Amino acid sequence: MFYTVSLNPLSIYTDISYIQNIMYLSSHVSLHNF
């Protein structure tokens, strides 16, 4: 995963959605672990 330092709204939106997806998946998996 390569990150480029830019103020491109599309790249910022993609980074945010990528982080949100990881957080959602991790919380979903942790909920199923119990």
Distance bins in CASP14 RR format, pairs under 12 A and 6 or more apart:
PFRMAT RR
TARGET T0000
AUTHOR 0000-0000-0000
RMODE 2
METHOD distances of the structure
MODEL  1
1 14 0 0 0 0 0 1 0 0 0 0 0
1 15 0 0 0 0 0 1 0 0 0 0 0
1 18 0 0 0 0 1 0 0 0 0 0 0
1 19 0 0 0 0 0 1 0 0 0 0 0
1 22 0 0 0 0 0 1 0 0 0 0 0
2 11 0 0 0 0 0 1 0 0 0 0 0
2 15 0 0 0 0 0 1 0 0 0 0 0
3 11 0 0 0 0 1 0 0 0 0 0 0
3 12 0 0 0 0 0 1 0 0 0 0 0
3 14 0 0 0 0 0 1 0 0 0 0 0
3 15 1 0 0 1 0 0 0 0 0 0 0
3 18 0 0 0 0 0 1 0 0 0 0 0
3 19 0 0 0 0 0 1 0 0 0 0 0
4 10 0 0 0 0 0 1 0 0 0 0 0
4 11 1 0 0 1 0 0 0 0 0 0 0
4 12 0 0 0 0 0 1 0 0 0 0 0
4 14 0 0 0 0 0 1 0 0 0 0 0
4 15 0 0 0 0 0 1 0 0 0 0 0
5 11 0 0 0 0 1 0 0 0 0 0 0
5 12 0 0 0 0 0 1 0 0 0 0 0
5 15 0 0 0 0 0 1 0 0 0 0 0
6 12 0 0 0 0 1 0 0 0 0 0 0
6 14 0 0 0 0 0 1 0 0 0 0 0
6 15 0 0 0 0 0 1 0 0 0 0 0
7 13 0 0 0 0 0 1 0 0 0 0 0
7 15 0 0 0 0 0 1 0 0 0 0 0
8 14 0 0 0 0 1 0 0 0 0 0 0
8 15 0 0 0 0 0 1 0 0 0 0 0
9 15 0 0 0 0 0 1 0 0 0 0 0
9 16 0 0 0 0 0 1 0 0 0 0 0
10 16 0 0 0 0 0 1 0 0 0 0 0
10 17 0 0 0 0 0 1 0 0 0 0 0
11 17 0 0 0 0 0 1 0 0 0 0 0
11 18 0 0 0 0 0 1 0 0 0 0 0
12 18 0 0 0 0 0 1 0 0 0 0 0
12 19 0 0 0 0 0 1 0 0 0 0 0
13 19 0 0 0 0 0 1 0 0 0 0 0
13 20 0 0 0 0 0 1 0 0 0 0 0
14 20 0 0 0 0 0 1 0 0 0 0 0
14 21 0 0 0 0 0 1 0 0 0 0 0
15 21 0 0 0 0 0 1 0 0 0 0 0
15 22 0 0 0 0 0 1 0 0 0 0 0
16 22 0 0 0 0 0 1 0 0 0 0 0
16 23 0 0 0 0 0 1 0 0 0 0 0
17 23 0 0 0 0 0 1 0 0 0 0 0
17 24 0 0 0 0 0 1 0 0 0 0 0
18 24 0 0 0 0 0 1 0 0 0 0 0
18 25 0 0 0 0 0 1 0 0 0 0 0
19 25 0 0 0 0 0 1 0 0 0 0 0
19 26 0 0 0 0 0 1 0 0 0 0 0
20 26 0 0 0 0 0 1 0 0 0 0 0
20 27 0 0 0 0 0 1 0 0 0 0 0
21 27 0 0 0 0 0 1 0 0 0 0 0
21 28 0 0 0 0 0 1 0 0 0 0 0
22 28 0 0 0 0 0 1 0 0 0 0 0
22 29 0 0 0 0 0 1 0 0 0 0 0
23 29 0 0 0 0 0 1 0 0 0 0 0
23 30 0 0 0 0 0 1 0 0 0 0 0
24 30 0 0 0 0 0 1 0 0 0 0 0
24 31 0 0 0 0 0 1 0 0 0 0 0
25 31 0 0 0 0 0 1 0 0 0 0 0
25 32 0 0 0 0 0 1 0 0 0 0 0
26 32 0 0 0 0 0 1 0 0 0 0 0
26 33 0 0 0 0 0 1 0 0 0 0 0
27 33 0 0 0 0 0 1 0 0 0 0 0
27 34 0 0 0 0 0 1 0 0 0 0 0
28 34 0 0 0 0 0 1 0 0 0 0 0
END
